[in-house]
């Protein structure tokens, strides 16, 4: 198990990275989220965003 402070910092960093992925998507493609790109077999911004958000939420979840 990771210490609580480290988990929260990693959660924050991954959330910031997710936002940066969305910003990059807007700059490169002109839109924020295309649901079709989620089922596209190649690696897309949308898949990276979902992965980072899920990781951030998992790390930020308080375990009691």
Order of alpha helices (4+ residues) and beta strands (2+ residues): alpha-alpha-alpha
